[in-house]
Amino acid sequence: QAQLVESGGGSVQAGGSLRLSCTVSRYTYNLAYVAWFRQAPGKEREGVAAVYIRDGTPYYHDSVKGRFTISQDNPRNTVYLQMNSLGPEDTAMYYCATFAGWMSPSRVLSTNEYTSWGHGTQVTVSS
């Protein structure tokens, strides 16, 4: 099972940017999806963005389209989440997760599909 380490969180003012990194201990032969989720206090964890690492296809939650970009650096076993135009509503703990194998595109941002999780990195956006 992959081990994941997130970094890059912090505190920014509204309108600012952050880049999160998720380093996967090893890309197994069947690793297919790496995703970013977030969970704000009192709310359920929600999928933010994901990438199908075999061909780079990205997936985004509607609330972050046009503001967040997911990308991958396969030689470094790292997936990034560039977050621009941040607002207070983006404040949350951000987690990365991985899934090996195939899943329906409609499930790519579903929490229940992912089997390996990092410990999270906090993002706080002040108004």
Salt bridges, closest charged atoms under 4 A:
GLU46 OE2 - ARG38 NE 2.74
ASP62 OD1 - LYS65 NZ 3.05
ASP73 OD2 - ARG76 NH1 2.89
ASP90 OD1 - ARG38 NH1 2.84
ASP90 OD2 - ARG67 NH1 2.80
GLU113 OE2 - ARG107 NE 2.88
